[in-house]
């Protein structure tokens, strides 16, 4: 990967002129870097900004994160998705309190022992917060390396990621490892874009990029196609009674673990209301929605139900508008049903 040897100087000069101003960059404490990197996994910077600010206002340090109630944490995370990230943050905060007195360890190897911290996150914290010269290799960085070096290895394979990480280890500036890693991330996020649409005229590596020279921009990186997601047809029951809607908590393990949801079941199931002990005074079909998870796709249809009484299965709750906004974290999977819920809470729905 000789092309990469030419990268550090022009990359760092480009980053100095073009780096976005981000709150975690302005004050790169280990805690700030850690939380921001976890939030940014599978999530765009623009989406994270508001969440990061609210998170830091409520949980300004490791001790506060370790002690936060789960419902408060999930409410802070509501809408970011991939909720296991938040649960692992709290678990790791407890580990940091127990093992290191509340201060994240200044060691790449020890960072890797924390819940939810993989090689990329450990590399980011180690280099940005502690100045340790270790690469941070995520999807953006793999794409940049593949194109500059003309590497045709499948970036979904561990062997390819390991090879590229070793190549970066050889060129990372020991005096500026954090800036280098952030510059690589920035280049991938803003210039060396995916899906064949990079801004090569703005790239500091354009003069020695193998993919550009060989007209392989559209072919790199090589990435094996994902397996088709399983599709589930589900009925979402929006059950109302006296200006409140029914919620239940999902199991502690699995998809959307521990979050509150509008009760839902596979569409082929029948007599569900009877099984739940809910007597409807009226009901009708409502709108539809779709949500895509990593390995599964939900196709949902709402069933609007007016309940005769306030009896619910054990563990369920009735929630009014303020409780939905302030207390219960309902995942974005149900976002398409918010207008129906708001209308039902306001009594604007006549269910027939």
SULCORUR-V708339 format. One record per run of one state. SS is the DSSP state (@ for helix, = for strand, . for the rest). FROM is the first residue (numbers start at 1). TO is the last residue. If there is no record, write none. Layout:
ss=(SS:SS)
from=(FROM:FROM)
to=(TO:TO)
This chain:
ss=(.:@:.:@:.:@:.:@:.:@:.:@:.:@:.:@:.:@:.:@:.:@:.:=:.:@:.:@:.:@:.:@:.:=:.:=:.:=:.:=:.:=:.:@:.:=:.:=:.:=:.:@:.:=:.:@:.)
from=(1:2:6:7:19:23:27:30:41:45:59:62:68:70:78:84:101:108:112:119:131:139:150:154:155:158:172:177:191:200:203:210:214:222:223:230:242:244:250:260:262:264:267:272:277:280:293:296:308:317:320:321:327:330:331:332:346)
to=(1:5:6:18:22:26:29:40:44:58:61:67:69:77:83:100:107:111:118:130:138:149:153:154:157:171:176:190:199:202:209:213:221:222:229:241:243:249:259:261:263:266:271:276:279:292:295:307:316:319:320:326:329:330:331:345:352)
